[in-house]
Amino acid sequence: MVKDIETEVKFYIQDLERIWQRLEACGAEVEQPRQHELNLRFDTADGALSRGGRVLRLRQDAGNWMTYKGPGQSDTGVLVRQEIEFGVADFDAARRFLEALGYHVSVLYEKYRATYLLDGQKVTLDELPYGCFIEIEGSDAASIQKVAGRLGWIGLRGWQRATWRCSTGCGSGWRCPSST
């Protein structure tokens, strides 16, 4: 039976290098090395999906993925919501399909993402032009909180700003342009 449920917490990070070091010290396994992603978010002309807390996304990384995310609810600081995701063979055809249904691209963003496994939970490090983020996704709030605690957070409230700074001083964080 498919659950189609996403359970996660996200944090804004100013120094992903430090998180990477912490993951390594905790024995996290690399699930997916750092790779580029192209993300297109779709919406109706009147913004009904966004207003309703829903996301319709087409993503291109090592594959092509269509994703629907329903409105979320907080469970002890962890976001829980419906997520349906599946692979598509042709990114451009999937985009044309969504546009033919009346959706339009409302947000286009690119990022670099690396994914790790720690205590059976997925930890992702995201680098975007406007900041870096860590996401911890897992089976339940308690498991996610345990991993967050191992990485230095106590008492979760998603989308928190960390006090760590980029070691190069550029503010971009882990593997920022100033450090490569």
Number of C-alpha atoms within 10 A of each C-alpha: 3 5 8 12 14 19 21 25 25 22 19 18 28 24 26 25 19 18 19 18 13 15 20 14 10 14 13 20 16 17 14 13 11 17 13 15 18 14 19 19 20 23 22 15 12 8 13 11 18 16 11 11 11 18 18 22 22 26 21 18 14 10 12 19 19 20 15 16 19 18 16 17 13 15 14 14 18 24 20 21 18 16 19 16 14 10 14 16 10 12 17 11 11 16 18 13 12 17 15 10 9 12 19 18 18 15 11 13 12 15 19 18 20 18 20 21 20 21 16 15 19 21 28 22 24 24 24 15 11 9 15 23 24 21 20 24 24 23 14 16 20 13 16 27 22 15 23 18 13 15 18 11 15 11 10 18 16 17 15 14 12 14 9 15 18 20 19 15 13 14 18 24 28 25 17 21 10 14 13 5
